[in-house]
Amino acid sequence: MIAYSIFMSVIAVFFLIIGIAVYKGNTKLIHDYHQTHVKESERREYGRAFAKGMFAISAALLISGIIALFGKEGAVVAASLIVLFAGLVVSIIILAKVQKKYNGGF
């Protein structure tokens, strides 16, 4: 489970770095078709809202990796995966709401 924890931590840091860049206004990191209908005046708010979804992904990955460090038993593995998938679902919901609000949908 140490390899899983390390992998999750590395990926979490990657999402965190990208999220920070988007939060600071670098919306070029978000694919063009996701911002087709975003008004220029709303780009900063869009980036900040989108970054919150990225931060949620990062948190889910990191927490899942930390939980996995507690052992290889079925309950620990199950808890780690539940946190991972629940966090990803929450993140997708956040990103979907941001897309609907600022871009009019996907």
N, C-alpha and C positions, 0 to 999 in steps of 0.2 A: 504494500500500500504506500510505501515511501515513494516509489516511482510515480504513482498516481498523484500523490500530494505535490510532488515537485512539478509534474506536468501541469496540474491545475493552477499552481502558483505562477508559473511562467506565463501561461495563457491569461491569467487574471491580470498580471502586470501589463501585458500587451494591451488588453482591453482598457485598462486604467489609463495608460499613456495616450491611447487614441481618444478616449473620452475626455481627457483633460485638454487635448488639442482642439477637439470640437467645441468644448465648453468655452474655450478662449476665443472662438470665432472662426476657426479653420474649417468651415463647412465644405471645403473642397475635398475633404476626406470622405464625405458622404457622396454616394454615387449620384450623378446628374439627374437621372430619372426619378430619384426620390425627392428632388427639390424643384421639379419642373414648374409647379404652380406656387412656390413660396415667393412671396413678395420680397423685394430687395430690402424694404424697411423692416421686415420681420426676420431676416436671416440670423441676426444675433440671438433673438428669442428662440428661434427654431433650433439653433445649434445648442443652446443651453438645455432646452427640453430634450433634445435627442441624446445629449450627453448623459442625462439622468438614466436613460435606458442602458447606456453603455456601462455606467457605474453599477447598476443593478446586476448586469451580467458578470462584471468583475467580482462583485461581492459574493454572488452565488458560487462562482468557481472557487474562490478563495475559501469560503466557509466549508464547502464540500471537501476540499483538500485537507483542511484542518481536521474535520470530523474523521476522515479516513485514517489519520494518524493514530487514532485510539484503538486500532486493532483490525483483525481480519475476520472477526466473527460476523455472522449473517446480519445481526441487528445493526452493527456499526456500518457495514456496507450498505444496508438498506437505508439507514438514516442519511448517509452521505449522498446516495442517489436521489432520495426524496428531496433533500435540500437543493441539490443541483437542478432537478427538473422543475421543482416549484419556483425556484429563482429564475429559471429560463422562461417559464410561462409568464411570470410577473413582468419580466423584461420585455417580452414580446408584446404584452398588453400595453406597457408604457410606450413602446415604439409605435405601435399601431395607433394609439390615441394621438401621438405627436404627428404622425403622418396624416391622419384624418383632419386634424385641426389646421395644420399649416399647408398641407399639400392637397387636401381634398380627397385623400385616399392613397392607395398604393399605386 
